[in-house]
Amino acid sequence: MLYAILAYHVEDELLAWTPQEDAAVVAKVIEVQAPLRASGHLGPAARLDDTRKAHTLRGPGAGIVLDGPFAETKEQLLGFHLVNYDTDEEAIAAARKLREVNPSAVYEIRPVKLYVPADGFGATATRG
C-alpha cells in the first residue's frame, strides 16, 4: 500500500534557519532516505517552495486564483515522501526515522487511494 508522509513545519521557523542549518537538516534527511530508496520503499519526495509563492484555485467553473494557501494554520505543508509498505506500522516507522533527523517537523501519514506515476513506482489500480 502506498502512503504519503506529509511534512509540516512552522514555516517562519524553517525560513529563519541559516543556510548551514538548513543544509545540515537536508543532509540528514537524505541519509534517512537512502536505505528507504535502496529497499524499494521510497518513491518521489519533494520539498515545497515557500507558501507565499503558492496559489489556490477554487470556486465554480474555471475557478478563481488566489495568492497563497487559504487556510488558517500554525503549521504549513512544506514537503512529502511517497512510500510503499504493507502496513500502517511500517509507514509510521519510516516517518519516525525522518523525524529523528528533523525533530521540528510534524509528519502526517496518510494512505494514498490513487497514484498514477510517470515512472511506475507504486502505481495503484484505477477505480471504475
C-alpha positions in Angstrom: 0.0 0.0 0.0 1.2 3.5 -0.7 1.4 6.1 2.0 2.1 9.8 1.8 4.3 11.1 4.6 3.4 14.8 4.7 5.9 17.1 6.4 4.5 20.1 8.3 6.6 22.9 9.9 6.1 26.4 11.2 7.3 27.9 8.0 8.7 31.1 9.6 10.9 29.0 11.9 12.3 27.0 8.9 12.9 30.2 6.9 14.9 31.6 9.9 17.4 28.7 9.7 20.8 29.7 8.4 21.9 28.1 5.1 24.2 25.9 7.1 21.4 24.8 9.5 19.1 24.1 6.5 21.9 22.1 4.6 22.6 20.0 7.7 18.9 19.0 8.1 18.6 18.2 4.4 21.8 16.1 4.5 20.4 14.1 7.4 17.1 13.6 5.6 18.9 12.4 2.5 20.8 9.9 4.8 17.5 8.5 6.1 16.1 8.4 2.5 19.0 6.3 1.1 18.2 3.0 2.7 14.4 3.5 2.1 15.1 4.1 -1.6 17.6 1.2 -1.8 15.0 -1.2 -0.3 12.4 0.0 -2.9 10.1 1.6 -0.3 10.7 5.2 -1.1 9.3 6.8 -4.2 9.0 10.5 -5.0 9.9 13.0 -2.3 9.7 16.8 -2.6 10.4 19.9 -0.6 7.8 22.5 -1.5 8.8 26.1 -2.1 7.6 29.0 0.2 3.8 29.1 0.8 3.9 32.8 -0.2 4.7 31.6 -3.7 1.7 29.3 -3.8 -1.6 29.8 -5.5 -5.0 28.4 -4.6 -7.6 27.6 -7.3 -11.1 27.4 -6.0 -14.7 28.2 -6.9 -17.2 27.1 -9.6 -16.5 26.8 -13.3 -12.9 27.8 -14.2 -12.5 29.0 -10.6 -10.6 31.9 -9.3 -6.9 32.0 -8.4 -6.0 33.3 -5.0 -2.5 34.1 -3.8 -1.0 31.6 -1.3 -2.7 28.9 0.7 -6.1 29.7 2.0 -6.0 28.0 5.4 -5.6 29.4 8.8 -2.9 27.1 10.2 0.0 27.4 12.5 2.0 24.8 10.5 2.3 24.6 6.8 2.7 21.6 4.4 6.3 22.0 3.2 7.1 18.6 1.7 6.2 15.0 1.3 7.6 11.5 0.8 5.7 8.7 -1.0 6.5 5.3 0.5 5.3 1.8 -0.3 4.7 -0.5 2.7 2.4 -3.4 3.6 1.2 -1.9 6.9 0.5 1.4 8.7 3.1 0.4 11.3 5.9 0.2 8.7 4.9 3.6 7.2 4.8 5.1 10.7 8.3 3.7 11.4 9.6 5.4 8.2 8.1 8.7 9.4 9.8 8.2 12.8 13.2 7.8 11.1 12.6 11.1 9.2 11.5 12.8 12.4 14.7 11.7 14.2 16.8 13.9 11.9 14.2 16.7 11.6 12.5 16.9 15.1 10.8 20.2 14.5 8.7 18.6 11.7 5.2 17.2 12.2 4.5 14.2 10.0 1.1 13.1 8.8 1.0 9.5 7.4 -1.9 9.0 5.1 -2.8 6.1 2.7 -2.9 7.0 -0.9 -6.0 6.0 -2.8 -4.9 6.7 -6.3 -1.5 7.3 -7.7 -0.6 7.3 -11.4 3.1 7.8 -11.6 5.2 8.5 -14.7 7.9 6.1 -13.5 5.7 3.2 -12.4 6.7 3.4 -8.7 3.7 2.1 -6.7 1.0 2.6 -9.3 -2.4 1.9 -7.9 -5.3 0.4 -9.8 -7.8 2.9 -11.2 -11.3 2.5 -9.9 -14.1 2.1 -12.4 
